[in-house]
Amino acid sequence: MSPRTMKKKPLGSVALVGAGPGDPELLTVRAVELLRSADVVVLDQQACGSWVSRYVEPDTELIEAAQGQGGEPLAHATRAKLLVEAARQGKRVVRLYAGDPALDGSLVEDAAACAKARIPFEIVPGVPSLTAVPEYAGVPLTSRSVHDVSIVDAANGPHWDRHVDPNVTLVIANAIGSIGEIAKALIAAGRKPSTPVLLTAGGTTTEQRTVASTLELVAAAVRAAKLTGPVVTVVGEVVKHRDALSWYETKPLFGWRVLVPRTKEQAGALSEQLRGYGAVPEEVPTISVEPPRTPQQMERGIKGLVTGRYEWVAFTSVNAVKAVRERFEEYGLDARAFAGIKVAVVGEATAAAIRDFGIKPDLMPAGEQSAAGLLEDFPPFDSVFDPINRVFLPRADIATETLVAGLIDLGWEVDDVTAYRTVRATPPPAPTREAIKGGGFDAVVFTSSSTVRNLVGIAGKPHASTVIACIGPQTAKTAEEHGLRVDVLAAEPSVSAVAEALAEYGAARRLALTEAGEPVTRPSERRPAARRKAK
């Protein structure tokens, strides 16, 4: 009798991955690939917990490196054992470190544990905090006159008399709690009291704060700034480059907390643009999109698209595109059903949604991206050239009649169909409501009149200190009707233009404060006593 063969479970793998200094945009391509395919991620919650969910699947198991699944503290040997055991179960494991794991002593033990257990592992370098943070603060570690860099950890009790050469940049980790003693030791060892010093906390994130001083005055400067948390310290002449090279903290909306009253799906492009200007966008849905109460109209409309009832279909929102697309998928249809039908869209966002469906729009307003702008460019019905005189218009239940009336005036017959209903969203959590009314937000971006009405309805009026930015004149009028003064009005009605206008406002504000010799503060840090009223 032949012996039974046991089916051996395949081994998993372990990736020891550097997460970089804090900004998730600094992750390497390989790090993102590994996170997206991981079954288990062991991470430092304080360093990576706020963003890691963007890159992992919903069912990925996340384990805090300092604690086990039951919340109990983990010794380092226990963490290494956890990596090995998960890999033995066939899982793809990522151990995510802050910065570059090669500069963290725990990497050696984790890698050694995997090697001893014969678990396949790889090391993925990360952007080191000790070099990246100074660069984000506008300080290169070398220059034409300074060619050498010395990196030390204050926690290891270095000999400061070895670091007195003025031609060598000194980078110090873990110095925040002892910077006064370190400065005295460096001066006693021979460094000039006037030697420039830079300390940066929260580096590469929108929480970044930097204190520039000298060895003689740095202890008092840090106390006055109340600097806390992980800090990277740079000592040397290269610090003088900050005045000319500071690029991150001088972004026009750096650190601004900006309220975006839209869902995450709708706010994606706007939030991304705001982040590029240094802001911290926070999406708060003000409406909820629901199916129409009676679906028969949409069913007839979709049938009409397929059977050639329409010459045009006009989309006035991303939600309208989504509603039609969902119906198509229910019926097993795809973009080919639009063959022979001309497609009009109200603006760039709607055009992007219809292109994602595989359809190229035939008409988009050249000027104002609105129903009025679409009407200006929409061709009149011509019985000679247009074989069909009917337009399919799927839209919201609360849409105005302007577009319908205008198309009829152009000679078209319009099937005005409720494709979706918009209802007021549930109020945001209490802390968000308090921040809105209490001045916790620096700005709010309104992209329609309904976002103004609904935000005030579910959360109350934004505080007088909050900068109000509006996408167009009608939205601005609605804001003023609700007692708000509009500070920013987009040059054209698009989300890109309103974000750009807010950034220009922020830049002008920063310049005015700087020229006046005042500290550059955010609007939420300068609150007037009385609520602002519309002019």
Secondary structure, 3 states (H helix, E strand, C coil): CCCCCCCCCCCCEEEEEECECCCHHHCCHHHHHHHHHCCEEEECHHHHCCCHHHCCCCCCEEEECCECCCCCECCHHHHHHHHHHHHHCCCEEEEEECECHHHCCHHHHHHHHHHHCCCCEEEECCCCHHHHHHHHCCCCCCCCCCCEEEEEEHHHCCCHHHCCCCCEEEEEECCHHHHHHHHHHHHHHCCCCCCEEEEEECCCCCCCEEEEEECCCHHHHHHHHCCCCCEEEEECHHHHHHHHHCCCCCCCCCCCEEEECCCHHHHHHHHHHHHHCCCEEEECCCEEEECCCCCHHHHHHHHHHHHCCCCEEEECCHHHHHHHHHHHHHCCCCHHHHCCCEEEECCHHHHHHHHHCCCCCCECCCCCCCHHHHHHHCCCCCCCCCCCCEEEEEEECCCCCHHHHHHHHCCCEEEEEEEEEEEECCCCCHHHHHHHHHCCCCEEEECCHHHHHHHHHHHCCCCCCCEEEECCHHHHHHHHHCCCCCCEECCCCCHHHHHHHHHHHHHHHHHHHHHCCCCCCCHHHCCCCCCCCCC
